[in-house]
Amino acid sequence: MTIYLDLIWVLNYLIDYLLLLLTALVLKRRHTKVRFGLAALFASMIVFLMFTPVASWFYHPVTKLIYSAFIILIAFGYKRWTYYVQGLAMFYFVTFMTGGALFALHFFWQTELDLFSSGLRTETSIGSPVSWLLVVLGFPLVWYFSKHRFDTIETKAVNFQQLAKVEISIGEHCFKMDGLIDSGNQLRDPITRVPVMIIEANLLEEAFGQDVVKAMLHLNMDDSSSNTQWLSDRLRIIPFRAVGQSQPFLAAIKPDEVKVRFQDQVYRSTHVLVGVQQMEFSPDGLYKAILHPKQVLGIPEEQLA
């Protein structure tokens, strides 16, 4: 069999570079093309070493670990021990993940490919056309999918770390929802300086009816068909301008109590206003309220078991 080491080396160099790049993207580390280029070059040199008298050494797990340790040292350098080990561990993780994905794709298509095996296999080539096609086309797809999945998982993880259970009591009604604690939400009543949280308007429609909620959103307190005692007594007007909102004001309600369950603690407050907006906050429905950070500061009223 004729083996074209130059083509195999180029393929390994590109794969090693992409694996290092994925490692840096997952760890959110700054990187330079020069260091990554040198690290990928060092990593891909193992292709030539496999055809030397010392090839047997590189089949040993300890040698592989030492070799990969030098790859990470070249790519990221050494700042502290935990920083270095984290980079090495993540490099192994993304390598196993992408390799496992390619292995799964190979077996997924194996039945169909075997039907054409007589026309695909050759004794004198740069390798099996099936495997080369799988790596050349499959690896970039796996890499791209993995990168976006890591971004999605990270985003959801951040969201879940900031999500809280919310209960809003207004008269005889109690509204329950998930809320996002937004550190950037510094909205307050300009007169009383009471913090303002915001919820989706459709949460109120079942209890108070669409007409009342619509009148509240348009600040139409003089509409006799929807001007209830609840609307006139509890409605507040907060100066506020959001994207896609035509009027520079936000309709807010004075609740009886707002209870926030966050990190095994319960925070109760009566000094808060509940703003109402018609827009949807989370496209996938993760939360329906945006909380003011003040609502989870201070001493909690209750400790959950």
C-alpha positions in Angstrom: 0.0 0.0 0.0 1.3 3.4 -0.9 0.9 6.0 2.0 1.1 9.7 1.3 2.5 11.1 4.5 2.4 14.7 3.3 -1.4 14.6 2.8 -1.9 12.7 6.1 0.2 15.3 7.9 -1.7 18.2 6.4 -5.0 16.7 7.5 -3.7 16.0 11.0 -2.3 19.6 11.2 -5.6 21.1 10.4 -7.5 18.8 12.8 -5.1 19.6 15.6 -5.4 23.3 15.0 -9.2 23.1 15.1 -9.2 21.1 18.2 -7.0 23.6 20.0 -9.2 26.4 18.7 -12.3 24.7 20.0 -10.6 24.2 23.4 -9.8 27.9 23.5 -13.4 28.9 22.6 -14.9 26.6 25.2 -12.6 27.9 27.9 -13.0 31.5 26.7 -9.2 32.0 26.5 -7.3 34.4 24.4 -5.1 32.8 21.9 -2.6 33.7 19.2 -2.4 32.1 15.7 1.4 31.8 16.0 1.2 29.7 19.2 -1.6 27.6 17.9 0.2 27.1 14.6 3.3 25.9 16.4 1.3 23.7 18.8 -0.6 22.1 15.8 2.8 21.6 14.0 4.2 19.9 17.0 1.1 17.7 17.4 1.1 16.7 13.8 4.7 15.7 13.8 3.6 12.4 15.5 2.6 11.3 12.0 6.2 11.1 10.9 7.4 9.7 14.3 5.1 6.8 13.8 7.4 5.7 10.9 10.7 5.9 12.9 12.4 3.3 15.2 10.8 5.1 18.2 7.3 4.5 17.0 6.6 1.9 19.7 7.1 4.6 22.4 4.2 6.6 21.1 1.7 3.8 21.5 2.2 3.9 25.3 -0.4 6.0 27.2 2.2 7.8 29.3 4.1 9.0 26.2 0.8 10.2 24.7 0.0 12.1 27.9 3.4 13.7 28.0 3.2 14.6 24.2 -0.2 16.2 24.6 1.0 18.1 27.7 3.7 19.7 25.6 1.0 20.6 23.0 -1.0 22.5 25.6 2.1 24.1 27.0 3.0 25.5 23.5 -0.6 26.6 22.7 -1.6 28.3 26.0 1.6 28.6 28.0 1.8 28.1 31.8 0.3 30.6 34.2 -0.6 28.4 37.1 -1.2 24.7 37.7 -5.0 24.8 37.7 -5.0 26.9 34.5 -2.7 24.4 32.8 -4.6 21.2 33.9 -7.9 22.8 32.9 -6.6 23.4 29.4 -5.2 19.8 29.1 -8.4 18.2 30.4 -10.6 20.3 28.0 -8.3 19.4 25.1 -8.8 15.7 25.8 -12.5 16.3 26.2 -13.1 18.0 22.9 -10.8 15.5 21.2 -12.8 12.5 22.5 -16.1 14.3 21.8 -15.3 15.1 18.2 -13.6 11.7 17.6 -16.6 9.9 19.1 -19.0 11.9 16.9 -17.0 10.9 13.8 -16.9 7.3 14.9 -20.7 7.4 15.4 -21.2 8.9 11.9 -19.0 6.2 10.4 -21.1 3.4 11.9 -24.3 5.3 11.1 -23.5 5.3 7.4 -21.6 2.0 7.3 -24.6 -0.1 6.0 -25.1 2.1 3.0 -21.4 2.5 2.3 -20.8 -1.3 2.4 -23.1 -1.7 -0.6 -20.5 0.3 -2.7 -17.4 -1.0 -1.0 -16.1 -2.7 -4.1 -16.0 0.6 -5.9 -14.7 2.6 -3.0 -11.8 0.5 -1.7 -8.4 0.5 -3.3 -5.1 -1.0 -2.4 -2.9 1.8 -3.6 -4.2 5.2 -2.5 -3.9 7.8 0.2 -6.3 5.8 2.3 -9.9 4.6 2.2 -12.0 7.2 0.3 -14.8 6.6 2.7 -12.7 7.5 5.8 -11.2 10.5 4.0 -14.5 11.8 2.9 -15.9 11.3 6.4 -13.0 13.1 8.1 -12.7 15.9 5.5 -16.4 16.7 5.5 -17.6 15.3 8.8 -15.0 16.9 11.1 -15.8 20.5 10.2 -19.5 19.8 10.6 -18.9 18.1 14.0 -16.6 21.0 15.1 -19.2 23.6 14.0 -22.0 21.8 15.8 -19.9 21.3 18.9 -19.0 25.0 19.1 -22.6 26.1 18.9 -23.8 23.5 21.3 -21.2 24.7 23.9 -22.4 28.3 23.3 -26.0 27.2 23.8 -25.3 25.2 26.9 -23.3 28.0 28.4 -26.0 30.5 27.8 -28.7 28.3 29.3 -26.4 27.6 32.3 -26.0 31.3 32.9 -29.8 31.7 32.6 -30.6 28.9 34.9 -28.1 30.2 37.5 -30.1 33.5 37.5 -33.6 32.1 37.4 -35.9 32.3 40.4 -39.4 31.2 41.3 -41.7 34.2 41.6 -45.1 34.5 43.3 -47.1 37.8 42.9 -50.1 38.4 45.1 -52.7 40.9 43.9 -55.9 40.9 45.9 -57.3 37.3 45.9 -55.1 36.3 42.9 -51.7 34.7 43.0 -49.5 34.6 39.9 -46.6 32.1 39.7 -43.8 32.2 37.1 -40.1 31.9 36.5 -38.2 35.2 36.6 -34.7 36.2 35.4 -32.7 38.2 37.8 -31.3 41.0 35.6 -28.4 42.9 37.2 -28.9 45.5 34.5 -32.4 46.3 35.5 -32.2 49.4 37.6 -35.7 50.6 36.9 -37.3 52.4 39.8 -40.3 54.6 40.5 -38.9 58.1 40.2 -40.9 59.4 43.1 -40.9 56.6 45.7 -37.6 55.0 44.5 -39.3 51.6 44.7 -37.7 49.0 42.5 -39.7 47.8 39.4 -39.9 44.3 38.1 -41.5 43.5 34.7 -43.8 40.6 33.7 -45.6 39.6 30.5 -49.1 41.0 30.2 -50.7 37.7 29.2 -50.1 36.4 32.8 -52.8 38.8 34.0 -55.4 38.2 31.3 -57.0 35.1 32.8 -57.6 36.7 36.1 -58.6 40.3 35.1 -59.6 39.8 31.5 -58.2 41.1 28.2 -60.1 44.4 28.3 -58.7 45.4 31.7 -55.1 44.4 30.8 -55.4 46.2 27.4 -56.7 49.4 29.1 -53.9 49.2 31.6 -51.2 48.8 28.9 -52.6 51.9 27.1 -52.9 53.8 30.4 -56.6 54.3 29.6 -58.0 54.7 33.1 -61.1 56.6 31.9 -62.5 53.7 29.9 -65.8 52.9 31.7 -65.9 49.4 30.3 -62.7 48.4 31.9 -62.0 51.0 34.6 -62.3 48.7 37.6 -61.5 49.5 41.2 -58.4 47.4 40.9 -57.1 49.3 37.9 -57.6 52.8 39.4 -56.2 52.0 42.9 -53.2 50.0 41.9 -52.0 51.4 38.6 -48.8 53.4 38.5 -47.1 55.1 35.6 -43.3 54.7 35.3 -41.2 56.6 32.7 -39.7 53.9 30.6 -38.8 53.4 26.9 -38.1 49.9 25.6 -37.2 48.7 22.1 -40.4 48.4 20.0 -42.4 50.4 22.5 -44.2 53.4 21.1 -45.1 55.2 24.3 -42.4 56.4 26.8 -44.2 55.1 29.8 -44.7 51.7 31.5 -47.8 50.6 33.3 -47.1 49.1 36.7 -49.2 47.5 39.4 -48.8 47.8 43.1 -49.0 44.2 44.4 -49.8 43.1 47.9 -46.7 41.0 48.1 -44.0 39.5 45.8 -42.2 36.3 46.9 -38.9 35.3 45.2 -37.4 31.8 45.8 -33.7 31.9 44.8 -30.8 29.7 45.9 -32.8 27.9 48.6 -34.0 31.1 50.1 -37.2 33.1 50.0 -37.3 36.9 49.7 -40.6 38.6 50.4 -41.3 42.3 49.6 -44.2 44.6 49.5 -42.1 47.6 48.4 -42.0 46.7 44.7 -43.9 47.6 41.6 -44.8 45.1 38.9 -44.4 46.6 35.4 -46.4 45.0 32.6 -45.3 44.6 29.0 -46.9 42.9 26.0 -43.7 41.5 24.6 -42.4 38.0 25.2 -39.2 38.0 27.2 -37.9 34.5 26.4 -38.6 32.8 23.0 -38.2 29.3 24.6 -40.4 30.2 27.6 -37.6 29.9 30.2 -38.9 32.9 32.1 -41.8 35.3 32.0 -40.6 38.0 34.4 -37.5 40.2 34.7 -36.6 40.9 38.3 -34.9 43.8 39.9 -31.6 42.7 41.6 -32.8 44.4 44.8 -35.4 41.7 45.2 -32.8 39.1 46.1 -30.5 41.3 48.2 -30.7 41.7 51.9 -31.8 39.2 54.5 -34.1 36.5 53.3 -37.4 36.0 55.1 -37.2 32.2 54.9 -34.6 29.4 54.5 -35.7 26.5 52.4 -34.8 22.9 53.5 
